[in-house]
Amino acid sequence: MAHYAIVDENNVVTTIISGAEEDSTPPTGFDNWEAFYTDFMGATALRCSWNTYKGEHKAGGTAFRGNYPAKGWIYNASKDVFHIPQFHASWTLDDNGVWNPPTAMPLDGKPYIWDEDNTEWVRDTNIADEDLIELPDL
């Protein structure tokens, strides 16, 4: 079973449907299943991969369109990826449909939040050091 994201005129995902496998023959008059579902739904249908996340296929196959989308996500036609809406103006979208901050978050075991006004990570003081636990290496 294949999945298709239905997008509106602004390339916002409005729904996801399950449909025919891409390797099966589409109905007469259609070159592929995307064209059929676009006609059937009255809005652009784009195939998406349930197993694709951050540009990687989790089952070892070929990654497809960056990420499996959800309602409200965006389809970026120039990168041919699905991604969440941009939540910080300073972050950039990579080719896998992942938003990245201008500086990496510190990895010192402490919680941080992004301060967009100063474009930096700041220590989340709502969580005390004594409340932190160290997770085992997996």
C-alpha positions as CSV (number, residue, x, y, z in Angstrom):
1,M,0.0,0.0,0.0
2,A,1.3,3.4,-0.9
3,H,0.5,6.8,0.8
4,Y,-0.3,10.1,-0.8
5,A,-0.3,13.6,0.7
6,I,-3.0,15.9,-0.6
7,V,-1.8,19.5,-0.7
8,D,-3.7,22.7,-1.2
9,E,-2.7,25.6,-3.5
10,N,-0.1,26.8,-1.0
11,N,1.5,23.3,-0.8
12,V,0.1,22.7,2.7
13,V,-0.8,19.1,3.4
14,T,-4.5,18.8,4.1
15,T,-4.7,15.0,4.4
16,I,-2.9,11.8,3.8
17,I,-4.6,8.9,2.0
18,S,-3.7,5.2,1.4
19,G,-3.8,4.1,-2.1
20,A,-2.5,1.8,-4.8
21,E,1.1,0.8,-5.1
22,E,3.1,2.9,-7.6
23,D,4.2,-0.2,-9.5
24,S,0.6,-1.3,-10.2
25,T,-1.1,-0.1,-13.4
26,P,-3.0,3.1,-13.0
27,P,-6.5,3.4,-14.5
28,T,-6.8,4.1,-18.2
29,G,-6.1,7.8,-19.1
30,F,-3.6,8.3,-16.2
31,D,0.2,8.1,-16.5
32,N,0.6,7.3,-12.8
33,W,-1.2,7.1,-9.4
34,E,-0.3,10.6,-8.4
35,A,-2.2,11.9,-11.5
36,F,-5.2,9.7,-10.7
37,Y,-5.4,10.7,-7.1
38,T,-5.0,14.4,-8.0
39,D,-7.9,14.1,-10.4
40,F,-10.0,12.0,-7.9
41,M,-9.3,14.4,-4.9
42,G,-9.5,17.6,-6.9
43,A,-6.2,18.7,-5.3
44,T,-2.6,17.8,-5.9
45,A,-1.7,14.3,-4.7
46,L,2.0,13.5,-3.9
47,R,3.3,10.1,-3.1
48,C,5.1,9.9,0.3
49,S,7.0,7.2,2.1
50,W,5.8,6.0,5.5
51,N,9.4,4.9,6.3
52,T,11.2,8.1,5.4
53,Y,12.3,10.5,8.2
54,K,15.0,13.2,8.0
55,G,16.1,11.9,4.5
56,E,16.6,8.3,5.7
57,H,14.5,5.3,4.9
58,K,14.1,3.5,8.3
59,A,13.6,0.1,6.7
60,G,16.7,0.3,4.6
61,G,15.1,1.3,1.4
62,T,15.4,4.5,-0.6
63,A,14.4,7.6,1.2
64,F,11.6,9.5,-0.6
65,R,10.7,13.2,-0.3
66,G,12.5,13.8,3.0
67,N,9.9,12.9,5.5
68,Y,6.5,11.3,5.9
69,P,4.3,14.3,6.3
70,A,1.4,15.1,8.6
71,K,-1.6,17.5,8.2
72,G,-0.3,21.1,8.2
73,W,3.2,20.2,6.9
74,I,4.6,21.9,3.8
75,Y,5.6,20.4,0.5
76,N,8.7,22.2,-0.8
77,A,8.7,21.7,-4.5
78,S,12.2,23.1,-5.1
79,K,13.7,20.6,-2.7
80,D,11.0,17.9,-3.4
81,V,10.6,17.3,0.4
82,F,7.9,17.5,3.0
83,H,8.7,19.4,6.2
84,I,7.1,21.0,9.2
85,P,6.3,24.8,8.9
86,Q,9.2,27.1,9.8
87,F,9.1,28.0,13.4
88,H,12.2,30.2,13.7
89,A,13.2,32.7,11.1
90,S,16.9,32.1,11.6
91,W,16.8,28.4,11.0
92,T,17.5,26.9,7.5
93,L,15.9,24.0,5.7
94,D,18.3,21.3,4.5
95,D,17.8,19.0,1.5
96,N,16.3,16.3,3.8
97,G,13.4,18.6,5.0
98,V,15.0,19.3,8.4
99,W,15.1,22.8,10.0
100,N,18.6,23.5,11.4
101,P,19.6,26.3,13.8
102,P,22.4,28.6,12.9
103,T,24.4,27.1,15.9
104,A,24.2,23.6,17.2
105,M,22.7,23.1,20.7
106,P,25.2,22.3,23.4
107,L,25.4,18.6,24.2
108,D,26.4,18.8,27.9
109,G,23.4,17.0,29.3
110,K,21.6,20.2,30.3
111,P,18.3,21.4,28.8
112,Y,18.3,24.3,26.5
113,I,15.7,26.4,24.6
114,W,16.2,28.5,21.5
115,D,16.2,32.3,22.0
116,E,15.3,33.6,18.5
117,D,15.7,37.2,19.5
118,N,19.4,36.6,20.2
119,T,19.7,33.6,17.9
120,E,21.3,31.4,20.5
121,W,20.6,28.5,22.8
122,V,20.0,29.4,26.5
123,R,19.9,27.2,29.5
124,D,16.3,26.3,30.5
125,T,16.3,27.5,34.1
126,N,12.8,25.9,34.6
127,I,14.5,22.6,35.1
128,A,16.9,22.4,38.1
129,D,20.2,20.5,37.9
130,E,19.0,18.1,40.7
131,D,16.0,17.1,38.5
132,L,18.2,16.0,35.7
133,I,18.9,12.3,35.2
134,E,21.7,10.7,33.2
135,L,20.4,8.2,30.6
136,P,22.4,5.1,30.0
137,D,24.3,4.7,26.7
138,L,22.4,2.4,24.3
